[in-house]
Amino acid sequence: MLGGTHVDDVLPILAGTGIQYCPFPGRITGHPSVLEGSIEEIVESAQALAVREGVYGLDLLAYRSKEDVPALIKAVCAAVPKPVYVAGSIDTPERIAILKDAGAAGFTIGTAALDGKYPADDKDVARQLGAIIRDVAALNRHLSPLHKKNLASSFGQLKETWSPKIAGQINDMQIKLAKFAGEFAWRFHRSGDELFLVHKGRLLMKFRDRDEIIEQGEFIVVPHGVEHCPVALDDVCEVVLLEPGTSMDAGTAHDLEG
């Protein structure tokens, strides 16, 4: 529960309910509410509230204060060991970034979204909230820069055979695409297992003790240290490889544009 100034009245009511209570620090006046007082006074109020049993955190009306807002947020966050949520006309990505940089745990946003003031494609609440959530995710580096890739078109870019191209990476594992034609040489990886997934065609994998045919849509894992020799059974076999980024036994790998 966020906001409010009647802490002595609220705490007995919430006792034992499990509700997390975050009252306003400082002197609150007017409607819409305004935060009055110096940074030092607000910090003193925040400290007094934070030590109260039953107070989970604070709801700081920083953007309704005449003081230096970033300095105010930093001072309160540094002075109390509990979460500080910022409120008061947070209606731009820049203001959200400021409060994050100042150490706030989060923020509230209501009127800005309801009145369509937040920069978005439209003023309706759904678009407003969508833009806010997107900007928070971007600020927290939770947006992915990666997009899907089509295997058929990616393989269409490959001109050479037996020359894997890097199509993506998962942690320290590289996803490579390669076209096989004919027979390659016997080889083995000193470290790092390798996965061969046949996208098109058929692949024969020779081992010293047996041969295995991998059909389209099938894959095989070759453990490190195991001698093997891949052979394309059809004219050209399209293969997806998954192997450690340091493994270059299949040839020099180059970036593949997707």
Secondary structure as GFF3:
##gff-version 3
##sequence-region A 1 258
A	DSSP	alpha_helix	7	14	.	.	.	ID=ss1
A	DSSP	beta_strand	27	29	.	.	.	ID=ss2
A	DSSP	beta_strand	34	36	.	.	.	ID=ss3
A	DSSP	alpha_helix	39	50	.	.	.	ID=ss4
A	DSSP	beta_strand	58	60	.	.	.	ID=ss5
A	DSSP	three_ten_helix	62	64	.	.	.	ID=ss6
A	DSSP	alpha_helix	69	79	.	.	.	ID=ss7
A	DSSP	beta_strand	84	86	.	.	.	ID=ss8
A	DSSP	alpha_helix	93	101	.	.	.	ID=ss9
A	DSSP	beta_strand	106	107	.	.	.	ID=ss10
A	DSSP	alpha_helix	111	114	.	.	.	ID=ss11
A	DSSP	alpha_helix	125	139	.	.	.	ID=ss12
A	DSSP	alpha_helix	151	156	.	.	.	ID=ss13
A	DSSP	beta_strand	165	170	.	.	.	ID=ss14
A	DSSP	beta_strand	173	180	.	.	.	ID=ss15
A	DSSP	beta_strand	194	200	.	.	.	ID=ss16
A	DSSP	beta_strand	203	207	.	.	.	ID=ss17
A	DSSP	beta_strand	211	214	.	.	.	ID=ss18
A	DSSP	beta_strand	219	222	.	.	.	ID=ss19
A	DSSP	beta_strand	228	232	.	.	.	ID=ss20
A	DSSP	beta_strand	237	244	.	.	.	ID=ss21
A	DSSP	beta_strand	254	255	.	.	.	ID=ss22
###
